[in-house]
Amino acid sequence: MTFPSLKRYKKPKNIQEYLDLKLKQSESIVTYKSKGNSDKEAQQILSAEFTKVNKLEDFAKNVSQKAFQGLVSNPNLKKELREDYLDFIMKNKPYRASRAKFTGWSVDALLE
């Protein structure tokens, strides 16, 4: 897949990298468009460019949530996802706990 809007930027591996690149790109656009303008005009350009990035980010989150909800409605995928999250929690240990402590927890509860 190519991204014509990301010329001279490396190809993103995932949506987060894409959004990060769009943010860097918008910062470059702001710098270019702001040259020779007043602070007020530069602030307006900055606001407009960051609004575009925020809209992209909101769209990506919305699509991601809908895709996740579709996956979680499948009982087999739900069980697999739950096990994956438990494995992640046990591996990274963000807090002290054993697998038994999470018995009965839903996927949504594990995500929090």
Protein Blocks (a to p, Z undefined) as FASTA:
>chain_A
ZZfklghiacdfbfklmmmmmmmmmmmmmmmmmgopafklmmmmmmmmmmmmmmmmmmmm
mmmmmmmmmmmmpmklmmmmmmmmmmmmmmnopagcdfklmgoiafklmmZZ
